[in-house]
Amino acid sequence: MKRIGVLTSGGDAPGMNAAIRAVVRQGIALNMEVYGIQRGYEGLLDGDIEKMESYSVGDILQRGGTMLRTARSKRFLEDKWIDHAAKMLETFGIEGLVVIGGEGSFKGGNELSKRGVKVMGVPGTIDNDLGYTDYSIGFDTAVNTILGLITNIRDTSSSHERSTIIEVMGRNCGDLALYAGLAGGADVIMIPEVDMDIKEVCRRVLRGQRSGKAHSLILKAEGVQMDAAELAKVLEEMTSREARTVVPGYIQRGGSPTEADRRLASQTAAKAVQLLYDDTPSRAIGVQEGQIISVELAKAIEMKREFRRDIYELAEILA
């Protein structure tokens, strides 16, 4: 394989730039031409494609976001446009494609794979909701961003003796809330994988109050179908203590990637390029027990995320 492309798709994640850098420089090291595709599948449909050199990815390793930009493409959901994308790659002579993104991005790549394009999926999503890999690029940085928020909020919550509900991202996966809740000492962790009604939350907060806690910290994943404002209202009524809600939103996606995310991005992206060079059929690259692995792309999409109940139970004990 002599010519490959790389794109970032879906929500941005810290470490995507490190992955782009690895694709470009590993590709050049293997005497391949590397083409950057702007704005994900949307840019692919429009032919927004340019050749990249080693210097093109200089000074991006430490930057959040993605230099190739990203977008969600409604057109790419239609077969006629997926066919058009495959023809666009053929027009540019691109034989293989590295897709950096999450589940939706991988599904798009799998559709291109059905049309004869060799696609390598590199996991780039803060949600950490891909079942085939232990971690995805951006997750570690997002968890540390949330931890910083918890530390600051804990200070002011203690001063005012109030309850604070922090609603974090993650879609239908509770890993961001779970890992940040354990490391940040949250009193209550609310995640989609575990049913918890509003009365149980109140009981836990009340137990904390009776034990002498000056404040309560509740970490709620966005996938939990309970309104944070309503929860705060009920908490105030039940505990006679002021309650506030904090929704950090896209702050969780920004910032310079951690060492763990830079390393994971570099290793998985370099592996993706090597597999393309070896003319390997479409795969998803990831990490399991510290080792870089690859799984058939279609199978990787179908694999469900295994809930870490052991971490959840430990967080409950330590709370």
Protein Blocks (a to p, Z undefined) as FASTA:
>chain_A
ZZdcdddehjddehjlmmmmmmmmmmmmnopacdddehijmlmmnopacdddfklmgokl
mpgcjfkopaddfklmpmklmmmmmmmmmmnopabdcddddfklmmmmmmmmmnopacdd
ddddfklpafkbmbdchjlmmmmmmmmmmmmmmmmmmmnopadddddehijafklmmmmm
mmnopabdcdfklccdfklmmmmmmmmmmnopabdcddddfklccdfklmmmmmmmmnop
acddddekjmlmgccddfklmmmmmmmmmmmmmmmmnopacdddddeehiacdddfklmm
mpccdddfklmmmmmmmZZ
